[in-house]
């Protein structure tokens, strides 16, 4: 009997110890913090960090707070813009707890309270903007919502990190007008692009013609320069050859000319005025060939022959000088 009582006592003590350990020992995860209420009261010193923590049984009541970043989805809300256009907006809110004590003491349901504040804040923000501004300034609306919600949730120990509007649905007639506007804008861009292409094509053609004309004119100029240079060189060579001709050569040329005149069937001849010079030059050549004959004796002998040939061939006498 005594043994049974002893065993029962030991078992009772073990159960009591296990209950005490269960009530006094807590494991706080890395992503959590624990707020301890001691006899219903708490303060900053009763906030426990992650790890193995001990409590006073029956006296202490722990409340664990998740400090990881979380999000809530605000369902589609119908709001009225500044120009009285009804639109549906839904968005996401990302938040986290930065003060575990206030998140437990100051608010019962942080996520629910945040969602309620978000819907009223959204209506206030959208009501100050026109429909065009709402559709074109989504990033600014996100930032305004984040700032306003962060101000509201600061007293609850929370921090709103990001607000993202997922979808804005305007009225059906507005959507149709937007589609027509988009189509007109695309048509305008296509026309502008086509006209720009035509203009650039015309410019390219004109530039090509201009370059062609410039190259052609340059080629003609170079050809004219080369022809002028060739003509100049030819004249220079002719002039040099003429300077090298002596009196004997010119006399022979005159005789060839007279021979051609004598062979002509013409009845009248025109004797050049240079014939006297030709006779004088011929006389000098004859005198040199005879070796000492005087100029006065040789000239009459030659002159009648030449004059007679000219008179017989042509039937006329040379005009007086």
Secondary structure, 3 states (H helix, E strand, C coil): CHHHHHHHHHHHHHHHHHHHHHHHEEEECCCEEEEEEECCECCHHHEECCEEEECCCCCEEEEEEECCCEEEEEEEEEEECCCCCEEEEEEEEEEEECCHHHHHHCCCCHHHHHHHHHHHHHHHHHHCCCHHHHHHCHHHHHHHHHHHHHHHHHHHCEEEEEEEEEEEECCHHHHHHHHHHHHHHHHHHHHHHHHHHHHHHHHHHHHHHHHHHHHHHHHHHHHHHHHHHHHHHHHHHHHHHHHCCCHHHHHHHHHHHHHHHHCCCCCCCCCCCCHHHHHHHHHHHHHHHHCCCCHHHHHHHHHHHHHHHHHHHHCCCCCCC
